[in-house]
Each structure stands twice: as C-alpha cells, then as structure tokens.
Amino acid sequence: MASYKLFLIAFLVTLSSSFMINSCSAARQLLQQQPLPQIPNLPIPTMGLPPLPSTLPQPTLPTIPTSIPPLPSTLPQPTLPTMPTSIPPLPSTLPQPTLPTMPTSIPPFSMPTLPSFPTTIPSLPANFPSIPFFSPPSSTTTSSP
C-alpha cells in the first residue's frame, strides 16, 4: 500500500513539473517575440452633430370634451329576495335505528381431535441404493498376479 502511495506522489510531482516547464518555455517564447504593431486609432470627428431644425411639424391632438355629462340621480334597484323571519322548528323525535339483539348464552365449543403420532421410529434400511455419480467406477479388467 505504501509503494502505491509513493508511486502516486512521484507521478503527480513529475506531471506538475512537466506542466511548469512547458508553461515557462511558452512564456519565454512570448517574451522573445517582436512587439505587435500598433492598432491605428480612429480619427476624432472635428464637426459635431448636424443642428436640429428650428420648427418641427406639430401633430394635431384630438379635442377633449370640457364638460362631463351628469350621473343619473337614481339608479334602477334590483329586486332582493325576502328573508325568512323565523327558523323552522326541528322535528321533536328522530327515527332511531334498530340495534341487533345480543345472544344471552354462548354455544358449547368442542376441541378438535389431534392426529395420532407414531410412538416408534422406523428403522433405516441396511443397504442404500447406489447413485452412479457418487459411486466409484466398476473395474472391468481383472488383475493378474
């Protein structure tokens, strides 16, 4: 792990020094170049803007009426609905829902019968069937002394 960090630091130092050398050589080349020619300046105009005409054509404005017509003294009133003067009475008895009847006695409950369990464990077979994949291969040749 330490060698990895050391390699990474050495790589970053090399990379940064390479960029510094390239930028220094580019700056040196810029300093050694001939100066750029001057950009010519635009001449300053000696004469100002032309004078404005002394009389401009005036637009014709529309005439505004000087008197406002009077408002009508009485406006037509809409007809309003009549408001009730008293609240109607509530019904004295509301119909009550009928409740279901509750049983007074609990029906008898019988426990279910449990299945019977064997009391003895069956014995395992003495010989198991062979599985061809797990059994060793049978020998087809006979060995000679």
mmCIF file of the C-alpha atoms, coordinates in Angstrom:
data_MODEL
# 
_entry.id   MODEL 
# 
loop_
_atom_site.group_PDB 
_atom_site.id 
_atom_site.type_symbol 
_atom_site.label_atom_id 
_atom_site.label_alt_id 
_atom_site.label_comp_id 
_atom_site.label_asym_id 
_atom_site.label_entity_id 
_atom_site.label_seq_id 
_atom_site.pdbx_PDB_ins_code 
_atom_site.Cartn_x 
_atom_site.Cartn_y 
_atom_site.Cartn_z 
_atom_site.occupancy 
_atom_site.B_iso_or_equiv 
_atom_site.pdbx_formal_charge 
_atom_site.auth_seq_id 
_atom_site.auth_comp_id 
_atom_site.auth_asym_id 
_atom_site.auth_atom_id 
_atom_site.pdbx_PDB_model_num 
ATOM 1   C CA . MET A 1 1   ? 0.000   0.000   0.000   1.00 0.00 ? 1   MET A CA 1 
ATOM 2   C CA . ALA A 1 2   ? 2.872   2.352   0.825   1.00 0.00 ? 2   ALA A CA 1 
ATOM 3   C CA . SER A 1 3   ? 4.522   1.695   -2.552  1.00 0.00 ? 3   SER A CA 1 
ATOM 4   C CA . TYR A 1 4   ? 1.258   2.604   -4.269  1.00 0.00 ? 4   TYR A CA 1 
ATOM 5   C CA . LYS A 1 5   ? 1.121   5.949   -2.412  1.00 0.00 ? 5   LYS A CA 1 
ATOM 6   C CA . LEU A 1 6   ? 4.777   6.619   -3.181  1.00 0.00 ? 6   LEU A CA 1 
ATOM 7   C CA . PHE A 1 7   ? 4.210   5.870   -6.870  1.00 0.00 ? 7   PHE A CA 1 
ATOM 8   C CA . LEU A 1 8   ? 1.187   8.187   -6.936  1.00 0.00 ? 8   LEU A CA 1 
ATOM 9   C CA . ILE A 1 9   ? 3.096   11.050  -5.301  1.00 0.00 ? 9   ILE A CA 1 
ATOM 10  C CA . ALA A 1 10  ? 6.056   10.597  -7.703  1.00 0.00 ? 10  ALA A CA 1 
ATOM 11  C CA . PHE A 1 11  ? 3.664   10.609  -10.670 1.00 0.00 ? 11  PHE A CA 1 
ATOM 12  C CA . LEU A 1 12  ? 1.952   13.814  -9.515  1.00 0.00 ? 12  LEU A CA 1 
ATOM 13  C CA . VAL A 1 13  ? 5.300   15.568  -8.929  1.00 0.00 ? 13  VAL A CA 1 
ATOM 14  C CA . THR A 1 14  ? 6.500   14.560  -12.395 1.00 0.00 ? 14  THR A CA 1 
ATOM 15  C CA . LEU A 1 15  ? 3.261   15.701  -14.003 1.00 0.00 ? 15  LEU A CA 1 
ATOM 16  C CA . SER A 1 16  ? 3.254   19.085  -12.260 1.00 0.00 ? 16  SER A CA 1 
ATOM 17  C CA . SER A 1 17  ? 6.920   19.762  -13.094 1.00 0.00 ? 17  SER A CA 1 
ATOM 18  C CA . SER A 1 18  ? 6.239   18.879  -16.740 1.00 0.00 ? 18  SER A CA 1 
ATOM 19  C CA . PHE A 1 19  ? 3.410   21.441  -16.859 1.00 0.00 ? 19  PHE A CA 1 
ATOM 20  C CA . MET A 1 20  ? 5.632   24.043  -15.189 1.00 0.00 ? 20  MET A CA 1 
ATOM 21  C CA . ILE A 1 21  ? 8.464   23.525  -17.701 1.00 0.00 ? 21  ILE A CA 1 
ATOM 22  C CA . ASN A 1 22  ? 6.025   23.786  -20.631 1.00 0.00 ? 22  ASN A CA 1 
ATOM 23  C CA . SER A 1 23  ? 4.467   26.993  -19.313 1.00 0.00 ? 23  SER A CA 1 
ATOM 24  C CA . CYS A 1 24  ? 7.899   28.560  -18.624 1.00 0.00 ? 24  CYS A CA 1 
ATOM 25  C CA . SER A 1 25  ? 9.103   27.824  -22.153 1.00 0.00 ? 25  SER A CA 1 
ATOM 26  C CA . ALA A 1 26  ? 5.898   29.279  -23.602 1.00 0.00 ? 26  ALA A CA 1 
ATOM 27  C CA . ALA A 1 27  ? 6.356   32.463  -21.553 1.00 0.00 ? 27  ALA A CA 1 
ATOM 28  C CA . ARG A 1 28  ? 9.963   32.761  -22.733 1.00 0.00 ? 28  ARG A CA 1 
ATOM 29  C CA . GLN A 1 29  ? 8.866   32.459  -26.375 1.00 0.00 ? 29  GLN A CA 1 
ATOM 30  C CA . LEU A 1 30  ? 6.306   35.229  -25.875 1.00 0.00 ? 30  LEU A CA 1 
ATOM 31  C CA . LEU A 1 31  ? 8.946   37.495  -24.347 1.00 0.00 ? 31  LEU A CA 1 
ATOM 32  C CA . GLN A 1 32  ? 11.362  36.915  -27.241 1.00 0.00 ? 32  GLN A CA 1 
ATOM 33  C CA . GLN A 1 33  ? 8.845   37.774  -29.983 1.00 0.00 ? 33  GLN A CA 1 
ATOM 34  C CA . GLN A 1 34  ? 8.761   41.091  -31.825 1.00 0.00 ? 34  GLN A CA 1 
ATOM 35  C CA . PRO A 1 35  ? 6.229   43.559  -30.429 1.00 0.00 ? 35  PRO A CA 1 
ATOM 36  C CA . LEU A 1 36  ? 2.906   43.668  -32.226 1.00 0.00 ? 36  LEU A CA 1 
ATOM 37  C CA . PRO A 1 37  ? 2.213   46.662  -34.489 1.00 0.00 ? 37  PRO A CA 1 
ATOM 38  C CA . GLN A 1 38  ? 0.079   49.404  -33.014 1.00 0.00 ? 38  GLN A CA 1 
ATOM 39  C CA . ILE A 1 39  ? -3.601  49.454  -33.903 1.00 0.00 ? 39  ILE A CA 1 
ATOM 40  C CA . PRO A 1 40  ? -4.386  52.687  -35.713 1.00 0.00 ? 40  PRO A CA 1 
ATOM 41  C CA . ASN A 1 41  ? -6.706  54.988  -33.828 1.00 0.00 ? 41  ASN A CA 1 
ATOM 42  C CA . LEU A 1 42  ? -9.884  56.228  -35.455 1.00 0.00 ? 42  LEU A CA 1 
ATOM 43  C CA . PRO A 1 43  ? -9.878  59.941  -36.171 1.00 0.00 ? 43  PRO A CA 1 
ATOM 44  C CA . ILE A 1 44  ? -11.891 62.066  -33.784 1.00 0.00 ? 44  ILE A CA 1 
ATOM 45  C CA . PRO A 1 45  ? -14.611 63.918  -35.692 1.00 0.00 ? 45  PRO A CA 1 
ATOM 46  C CA . THR A 1 46  ? -13.992 67.652  -35.630 1.00 0.00 ? 46  THR A CA 1 
ATOM 47  C CA . MET A 1 47  ? -17.533 68.593  -36.532 1.00 0.00 ? 47  MET A CA 1 
ATOM 48  C CA . GLY A 1 48  ? -20.412 67.853  -34.146 1.00 0.00 ? 48  GLY A CA 1 
ATOM 49  C CA . LEU A 1 49  ? -23.835 66.568  -34.986 1.00 0.00 ? 49  LEU A CA 1 
ATOM 50  C CA . PRO A 1 50  ? -25.874 68.476  -37.545 1.00 0.00 ? 50  PRO A CA 1 
ATOM 51  C CA . PRO A 1 51  ? -28.222 71.057  -35.997 1.00 0.00 ? 51  PRO A CA 1 
ATOM 52  C CA . LEU A 1 52  ? -31.839 70.198  -35.418 1.00 0.00 ? 52  LEU A CA 1 
ATOM 53  C CA . PRO A 1 53  ? -34.453 72.064  -37.456 1.00 0.00 ? 53  PRO A CA 1 
ATOM 54  C CA . SER A 1 54  ? -35.853 75.037  -35.555 1.00 0.00 ? 54  SER A CA 1 
ATOM 55  C CA . THR A 1 55  ? -39.505 74.233  -36.245 1.00 0.00 ? 55  THR A CA 1 
ATOM 56  C CA . LEU A 1 56  ? -40.696 70.688  -36.192 1.00 0.00 ? 56  LEU A CA 1 
ATOM 57  C CA . PRO A 1 57  ? -44.098 69.704  -37.582 1.00 0.00 ? 57  PRO A CA 1 
ATOM 58  C CA . GLN A 1 58  ? -46.542 69.517  -34.672 1.00 0.00 ? 58  GLN A CA 1 
ATOM 59  C CA . PRO A 1 59  ? -49.086 66.693  -34.564 1.00 0.00 ? 59  PRO A CA 1 
ATOM 60  C CA . THR A 1 60  ? -52.754 67.536  -34.238 1.00 0.00 ? 60  THR A CA 1 
ATOM 61  C CA . LEU A 1 61  ? -54.212 66.425  -30.930 1.00 0.00 ? 61  LEU A CA 1 
ATOM 62  C CA . PRO A 1 62  ? -57.802 65.233  -30.584 1.00 0.00 ? 62  PRO A CA 1 
ATOM 63  C CA . THR A 1 63  ? -60.163 67.593  -28.802 1.00 0.00 ? 63  THR A CA 1 
ATOM 64  C CA . ILE A 1 64  ? -61.230 66.677  -25.275 1.00 0.00 ? 64  ILE A CA 1 
ATOM 65  C CA . PRO A 1 65  ? -64.792 67.498  -24.179 1.00 0.00 ? 65  PRO A CA 1 
ATOM 66  C CA . THR A 1 66  ? -64.780 70.122  -21.441 1.00 0.00 ? 66  THR A CA 1 
ATOM 67  C CA . SER A 1 67  ? -67.975 69.104  -19.662 1.00 0.00 ? 67  SER A CA 1 
ATOM 68  C CA . ILE A 1 68  ? -68.782 65.678  -18.198 1.00 0.00 ? 68  ILE A CA 1 
ATOM 69  C CA . PRO A 1 69  ? -72.385 64.515  -18.505 1.00 0.00 ? 69  PRO A CA 1 
ATOM 70  C CA . PRO A 1 70  ? -74.114 64.326  -15.091 1.00 0.00 ? 70  PRO A CA 1 
ATOM 71  C CA . LEU A 1 71  ? -74.690 60.983  -13.411 1.00 0.00 ? 71  LEU A CA 1 
ATOM 72  C CA . PRO A 1 72  ? -78.289 59.853  -13.044 1.00 0.00 ? 72  PRO A CA 1 
ATOM 73  C CA . SER A 1 73  ? -79.667 60.703  -9.599  1.00 0.00 ? 73  SER A CA 1 
ATOM 74  C CA . THR A 1 74  ? -81.491 57.393  -9.115  1.00 0.00 ? 74  THR A CA 1 
ATOM 75  C CA . LEU A 1 75  ? -80.284 54.121  -10.474 1.00 0.00 ? 75  LEU A CA 1 
ATOM 76  C CA . PRO A 1 76  ? -82.647 51.202  -11.056 1.00 0.00 ? 76  PRO A CA 1 
ATOM 77  C CA . GLN A 1 77  ? -82.542 48.936  -7.997  1.00 0.00 ? 77  GLN A CA 1 
ATOM 78  C CA . PRO A 1 78  ? -82.598 45.135  -8.350  1.00 0.00 ? 78  PRO A CA 1 
ATOM 79  C CA . THR A 1 79  ? -85.262 43.178  -6.511  1.00 0.00 ? 79  THR A CA 1 
ATOM 80  C CA . LEU A 1 80  ? -83.927 41.353  -3.476  1.00 0.00 ? 80  LEU A CA 1 
ATOM 81  C CA . PRO A 1 81  ? -85.293 38.027  -2.220  1.00 0.00 ? 81  PRO A CA 1 
ATOM 82  C CA . THR A 1 82  ? -87.227 38.101  1.024   1.00 0.00 ? 82  THR A CA 1 
ATOM 83  C CA . MET A 1 83  ? -85.513 36.899  4.152   1.00 0.00 ? 83  MET A CA 1 
ATOM 84  C CA . PRO A 1 84  ? -87.315 34.458  6.463   1.00 0.00 ? 84  PRO A CA 1 
ATOM 85  C CA . THR A 1 85  ? -88.157 35.956  9.838   1.00 0.00 ? 85  THR A CA 1 
ATOM 86  C CA . SER A 1 86  ? -88.208 32.741  11.857  1.00 0.00 ? 86  SER A CA 1 
ATOM 87  C CA . ILE A 1 87  ? -86.315 29.441  11.817  1.00 0.00 ? 87  ILE A CA 1 
ATOM 88  C CA . PRO A 1 88  ? -88.452 26.379  11.067  1.00 0.00 ? 88  PRO A CA 1 
ATOM 89  C CA . PRO A 1 89  ? -88.755 24.028  14.081  1.00 0.00 ? 89  PRO A CA 1 
ATOM 90  C CA . LEU A 1 90  ? -86.718 20.848  14.253  1.00 0.00 ? 90  LEU A CA 1 
ATOM 91  C CA . PRO A 1 91  ? -88.563 17.529  14.455  1.00 0.00 ? 91  PRO A CA 1 
ATOM 92  C CA . SER A 1 92  ? -89.120 16.530  18.077  1.00 0.00 ? 92  SER A CA 1 
ATOM 93  C CA . THR A 1 93  ? -88.094 12.855  17.749  1.00 0.00 ? 93  THR A CA 1 
ATOM 94  C CA . LEU A 1 94  ? -85.855 11.456  15.090  1.00 0.00 ? 94  LEU A CA 1 
ATOM 95  C CA . PRO A 1 95  ? -86.282 7.854   13.985  1.00 0.00 ? 95  PRO A CA 1 
ATOM 96  C CA . GLN A 1 96  ? -83.816 5.651   15.883  1.00 0.00 ? 96  GLN A CA 1 
ATOM 97  C CA . PRO A 1 97  ? -82.065 2.735   14.160  1.00 0.00 ? 97  PRO A CA 1 
ATOM 98  C CA . THR A 1 98  ? -82.830 -0.712  15.455  1.00 0.00 ? 98  THR A CA 1 
ATOM 99  C CA . LEU A 1 99  ? -79.959 -2.465  17.185  1.00 0.00 ? 99  LEU A CA 1 
ATOM 100 C CA . PRO A 1 100 ? -79.279 -6.183  16.701  1.00 0.00 ? 100 PRO A CA 1 
ATOM 101 C CA . THR A 1 101 ? -80.074 -8.465  19.588  1.00 0.00 ? 101 THR A CA 1 
ATOM 102 C CA . MET A 1 102 ? -77.230 -9.900  21.612  1.00 0.00 ? 102 MET A CA 1 
ATOM 103 C CA . PRO A 1 103 ? -77.204 -13.618 22.395  1.00 0.00 ? 103 PRO A CA 1 
ATOM 104 C CA . THR A 1 104 ? -77.635 -14.419 26.068  1.00 0.00 ? 104 THR A CA 1 
ATOM 105 C CA . SER A 1 105 ? -75.865 -17.786 26.095  1.00 0.00 ? 105 SER A CA 1 
ATOM 106 C CA . ILE A 1 106 ? -72.636 -18.991 24.451  1.00 0.00 ? 106 ILE A CA 1 
ATOM 107 C CA . PRO A 1 107 ? -72.928 -22.155 22.331  1.00 0.00 ? 107 PRO A CA 1 
ATOM 108 C CA . PRO A 1 108 ? -70.822 -25.114 23.513  1.00 0.00 ? 108 PRO A CA 1 
ATOM 109 C CA . PHE A 1 109 ? -67.366 -25.382 21.990  1.00 0.00 ? 109 PHE A CA 1 
ATOM 110 C CA . SER A 1 110 ? -65.705 -28.733 21.353  1.00 0.00 ? 110 SER A CA 1 
ATOM 111 C CA . MET A 1 111 ? -61.949 -29.148 20.931  1.00 0.00 ? 111 MET A CA 1 
ATOM 112 C CA . PRO A 1 112 ? -60.833 -30.709 17.638  1.00 0.00 ? 112 PRO A CA 1 
ATOM 113 C CA . THR A 1 113 ? -59.228 -34.111 17.799  1.00 0.00 ? 113 THR A CA 1 
ATOM 114 C CA . LEU A 1 114 ? -55.472 -34.199 17.358  1.00 0.00 ? 114 LEU A CA 1 
ATOM 115 C CA . PRO A 1 115 ? -53.874 -36.635 14.910  1.00 0.00 ? 115 PRO A CA 1 
ATOM 116 C CA . SER A 1 116 ? -52.135 -39.639 16.415  1.00 0.00 ? 116 SER A CA 1 
ATOM 117 C CA . PHE A 1 117 ? -48.340 -39.684 16.357  1.00 0.00 ? 117 PHE A CA 1 
ATOM 118 C CA . PRO A 1 118 ? -46.314 -42.908 15.998  1.00 0.00 ? 118 PRO A CA 1 
ATOM 119 C CA . THR A 1 119 ? -44.564 -43.930 19.173  1.00 0.00 ? 119 THR A CA 1 
ATOM 120 C CA . THR A 1 120 ? -41.764 -45.900 17.480  1.00 0.00 ? 120 THR A CA 1 
ATOM 121 C CA . ILE A 1 121 ? -39.204 -44.669 14.977  1.00 0.00 ? 121 ILE A CA 1 
ATOM 122 C CA . PRO A 1 122 ? -38.965 -46.841 11.844  1.00 0.00 ? 122 PRO A CA 1 
ATOM 123 C CA . SER A 1 123 ? -35.587 -48.463 11.255  1.00 0.00 ? 123 SER A CA 1 
ATOM 124 C CA . LEU A 1 124 ? -33.365 -47.365 8.430   1.00 0.00 ? 124 LEU A CA 1 
ATOM 125 C CA . PRO A 1 125 ? -32.696 -49.767 5.538   1.00 0.00 ? 125 PRO A CA 1 
ATOM 126 C CA . ALA A 1 126 ? -29.435 -51.694 5.767   1.00 0.00 ? 126 ALA A CA 1 
ATOM 127 C CA . ASN A 1 127 ? -28.343 -51.107 2.186   1.00 0.00 ? 127 ASN A CA 1 
ATOM 128 C CA . PHE A 1 128 ? -28.802 -47.818 0.386   1.00 0.00 ? 128 PHE A CA 1 
ATOM 129 C CA . PRO A 1 129 ? -29.326 -47.585 -3.370  1.00 0.00 ? 129 PRO A CA 1 
ATOM 130 C CA . SER A 1 130 ? -26.152 -46.506 -5.152  1.00 0.00 ? 130 SER A CA 1 
ATOM 131 C CA . ILE A 1 131 ? -26.065 -43.238 -7.031  1.00 0.00 ? 131 ILE A CA 1 
ATOM 132 C CA . PRO A 1 132 ? -23.991 -43.662 -10.208 1.00 0.00 ? 132 PRO A CA 1 
ATOM 133 C CA . PHE A 1 133 ? -22.416 -40.249 -9.982  1.00 0.00 ? 133 PHE A CA 1 
ATOM 134 C CA . PHE A 1 134 ? -21.116 -40.735 -6.426  1.00 0.00 ? 134 PHE A CA 1 
ATOM 135 C CA . SER A 1 135 ? -20.186 -44.418 -6.586  1.00 0.00 ? 135 SER A CA 1 
ATOM 136 C CA . PRO A 1 136 ? -16.689 -45.432 -7.759  1.00 0.00 ? 136 PRO A CA 1 
ATOM 137 C CA . PRO A 1 137 ? -16.427 -46.854 -11.244 1.00 0.00 ? 137 PRO A CA 1 
ATOM 138 C CA . SER A 1 138 ? -16.611 -50.602 -11.519 1.00 0.00 ? 138 SER A CA 1 
ATOM 139 C CA . SER A 1 139 ? -13.438 -52.312 -12.651 1.00 0.00 ? 139 SER A CA 1 
ATOM 140 C CA . THR A 1 140 ? -13.792 -54.026 -15.993 1.00 0.00 ? 140 THR A CA 1 
ATOM 141 C CA . THR A 1 141 ? -10.335 -55.613 -16.100 1.00 0.00 ? 141 THR A CA 1 
ATOM 142 C CA . THR A 1 142 ? -9.155  -58.351 -13.846 1.00 0.00 ? 142 THR A CA 1 
ATOM 143 C CA . SER A 1 143 ? -5.783  -58.046 -12.224 1.00 0.00 ? 143 SER A CA 1 
ATOM 144 C CA . SER A 1 144 ? -3.268  -60.811 -12.941 1.00 0.00 ? 144 SER A CA 1 
ATOM 145 C CA . PRO A 1 145 ? -0.575  -61.918 -10.450 1.00 0.00 ? 145 PRO A CA 1 
# 
